[in-house]
Amino acid sequence: MHPGRRPVKIVSTVDEHTRECLGGLVERSITADRLIDKLDRLTTGRRRYPAALRSDNGPELACEAMRDWAGERVGLAFIPPGQPWCNGYIELFNGRLRDECLNLNSFWSLTQARVVISDWKDEYNHRRRHSALGYRTPARYADTCIRQQPTHRWWTESRGRH
């Protein structure tokens, strides 16, 4: 972000099985209500909720509003504070996002940050092949999984700042 401006906060939602980045939020401030709205829109597009959301203990994630929303829809699994290795895949994803996108760009506006990050996530999902997925892209692998098995097990939420 340009010096003197407030940092951009990012929440990424990643399917742990397919490695697909399903979306997220890029905002100056992220509230539980905004996050819940985004999760509802994600599940509407996919026509199902995951079995569980794994996340860190950020205030927008570990709050009463999120517990109320999850209710009977989805399980919540919080990683222990100070133990990011318990959520290794999202830590790896966030490292790639930081190294390949955030550290290479100076964002002059929130809109610019959203566009650049969205473009990076699109490239990550549709053009980057993963050896763990048989050298398929996450989107292509997810398409295969959806046809074979109607439910995904875990989504991971992670937050960060830039």
Helices and strands as residue ranges (DSSP letters): E 9-15, E 21-27, H 32-46, E 52-55, H 64-70, E 75-78, G 84-87, H 88-100, G 102-104, H 110-126, G 131-133, H 138-148, E 154-161
